[in-house]
Amino acid sequence: QSVVTQPPSASGTPGQRVTISCSGSSSNIGSYTVNWYQQLPGTAPKLLIYSYNQRPSGVPDRFSGSKSGTSASLAISGLQSEDEADYYCAAWDGSLNGVVFGGGTKLTVL
Amino acid sequence: EVQLVESGGGLVQPGGSLRLSCAASGFTFRSYWMHWVRQAPGKGLVWVSCFKSDGSSTNYADSVKGRFTISRDNAKNTLYLQMNSLRAEDTAVYYCARGIGVAAAGFDFWGQGTLVTVSS
């Protein structure tokens, strides 16, 4: 069981805005910034959001992150078919002295 | 162009050992924290270990502590993971990743992964 919790699945239709939640604790999300990853089948994960809602070069601004207390969310606006993937949140955990990942959310574009 | 290329995976019997390598290029390797992350077949991502850029410390997930050792050779731009006393539950694709951002916990570049299978 993951220290950080995500819903196992989410879905939306093209053009819609969807959010994926991520719940942790004071030792991880409550104290550190949250990073979000997208993983397409058979490929390595790709960083979408890091630090204070920063996007690496090439990541469209349709992707955005937010945090409140010990929870965080990834929002995807203008949903596209190519957004269908697994999404993971992660953060440093000061008690474990390591990075904790959420269990992942499978996003389906209907 | 930043590149991370893992090697060293394969089939090993329970209790055996394996050493993974991650060759880095396209950036100043010694300036970055480096991490290992694994993913069991059909499962989620799990952080394994990291090595600070200044070489001052390493960290491990509880599940591998005492069995795995992370190291780096800044002259060769290479990260290693020595895995001993391997168990069936260590079967996974192992990725190396570069850390950025707060606590260097954002992984902006990943290798293609190397598969480790622990089975008799």
Chai-1 contact restraints between the chains, C-beta under 6 A:
chainA,res_idxA,chainB,res_idxB,connection_type,confidence,min_distance_angstrom,max_distance_angstrom,comment,restraint_id
A,Y32,B,V102,contact,1.0,0.0,6.0,A-B,restraint_1
A,Y32,B,A103,contact,1.0,0.0,6.0,A-B,restraint_2
A,T33,B,V102,contact,1.0,0.0,6.0,A-B,restraint_3
A,N35,B,G106,contact,1.0,0.0,6.0,A-B,restraint_4
A,A44,B,Y95,contact,1.0,0.0,6.0,A-B,restraint_5
A,A44,B,W110,contact,1.0,0.0,6.0,A-B,restraint_6
A,A44,B,G113,contact,1.0,0.0,6.0,A-B,restraint_7
A,P45,B,W110,contact,1.0,0.0,6.0,A-B,restraint_8
A,L47,B,F107,contact,1.0,0.0,6.0,A-B,restraint_9
A,L47,B,D108,contact,1.0,0.0,6.0,A-B,restraint_10
A,Y50,B,G101,contact,1.0,0.0,6.0,A-B,restraint_11
A,Y50,B,G106,contact,1.0,0.0,6.0,A-B,restraint_12
A,S51,B,G101,contact,1.0,0.0,6.0,A-B,restraint_13
A,S51,B,V102,contact,1.0,0.0,6.0,A-B,restraint_14
A,P56,B,D108,contact,1.0,0.0,6.0,A-B,restraint_15
A,Y88,B,L45,contact,1.0,0.0,6.0,A-B,restraint_16
A,W92,B,A103,contact,1.0,0.0,6.0,A-B,restraint_17
A,W92,B,A105,contact,1.0,0.0,6.0,A-B,restraint_18
A,N97,B,N59,contact,1.0,0.0,6.0,A-B,restraint_19
A,G98,B,W47,contact,1.0,0.0,6.0,A-B,restraint_20
A,G98,B,N59,contact,1.0,0.0,6.0,A-B,restraint_21
A,G98,B,A61,contact,1.0,0.0,6.0,A-B,restraint_22
A,V99,B,W47,contact,1.0,0.0,6.0,A-B,restraint_23
A,V99,B,A105,contact,1.0,0.0,6.0,A-B,restraint_24
A,F101,B,L45,contact,1.0,0.0,6.0,A-B,restraint_25
A,G103,B,G44,contact,1.0,0.0,6.0,A-B,restraint_26
A,G104,B,G44,contact,1.0,0.0,6.0,A-B,restraint_27
